[in-house]
Structures are given as structure tokens and as C-alpha cells.
Amino acid sequence: MNTDHGSKTTKETSVDCTEQAKVCEQKIGHKFEEIMDKLNSLERRLFVDNGNLSIQSKINRNSATLALVVGVLSVIGTFTLGIVGWIIKTKMGG
């Protein structure tokens, strides 16, 4: 494996990489902070209740309401079908 980096030693190459990393960090450091702030804000809105309902809490509440409505409608539907069946049976003389 060729580890020749031109005329630079391993230590010089390491120093160059460290310097490049510092330059990159300086250039993108403020963008990184902005991105992390936005991600944290998104997480708070999705999952954390901070005075207002989070999106996750709203989804949970709507899911519970929907389950209740489906249950009530199932009971009403079953009762209605039972009454209709009983009426048809008595009219037919069964």
C-alpha cells in the first residue's frame, strides 16, 4: 500500500488535516448551530408539550376519539340490524 504523501511526513499531513478541519469548522460552524436549533425546534413541536399540544399529542387524541366513534357506531349498527332482523322475522311469520 502506498503511503507516500509527496514530500510530507505523516506528522505534517496530520497537521494539514487538522488545520483543514479547523477551517471547515469555522466555515460551517454557524450553519451547524442553525441546523441543530431547527431540528430541536421540530422535535419540540412533534413530541414535547410546552403549553400547547404537540403534534404527537394531537394525533393520540384524534386516534382515541376515532376509536370511540367507531365503537359507538358498531354498537348502534348491531342494535339496528338486530331490530330490523326481528321485524322481518315477525312479519314473515317466523
N, C-alpha and C positions, 0 to 999 in steps of 0.2 A: 504494500500500500504506500502510495507516495504522500509523504507528509511535508514535502517541500513547499514552503510559502514564499518562494522567491528568496530574497536575501535576509528576510526577517527571522528572528528566533521565535521560539514558542512564547517566550515572555513578552516580546514586542507585539506579537499577534494578539495575545491576550489583552494587552493594554489597549491596542487599537479597537478590539471588540468592546471593551469596557467603555471606551470613550464614545464609540458609536452608539452604544446602548444609552449612555447618558444624554447624548444629543437627541436621540429618538424620544426618550422620556420627556425631555424639555419641550419638544415639538408637539407631542401628543398628550402630555400630562393633563392639560386643561380640558381637552376633549374627553379623556378618560373620566375625569371627575364629572363632566356634564352627563355623560352616558350613564354612569353609576347613579347619579341623582335621579335621572329619568326612570331608570329601572326600579329604584327604591320607591319612587312615587307610584309607578304602575303596580308594584307589589302591594303597597298600602291600599290602593284603590280596589284591587282584586280581592285581597284576603283579610284586611285589617279593618275593624270597626273603630273609627276615630270620631265619633259624634254622628256621623252619617252611616247609613247602611252600606257595607261593602257590596261589590257585585256578587261575591260568593254568598253572602247572607241573603241577598235578594233572590238569587237562584234557589237557595234552600227553602225560602219562604214560599215562592211560587210552586215549587215541587210539592210541598206539603199541602198547599191549597188545592192543587190539581188532583192529588191523591184523594183528598176528602170529597171533592166534587165527583170523581169517578165512583167512589164508594157509595155515595148517596144516590147517584143516578142508577147504579146497579141494583140497589135495594128497591127503588121506585119502579124500575123496569121489570124486575122479577115479580113484584106485587101486581103490577098492571097485567102482565102476562098470565098470572095465576087467576085473576078476576075474569079476564077475557076467556080463558080456558074453561072456567067454571060456568060462565054464562052460555058458552057454546054447548057445553055438555048438557046443561039443564034444558036448553031449547031443543036439542036433538032428542031428548028423552032418554039420555043415558044415565 
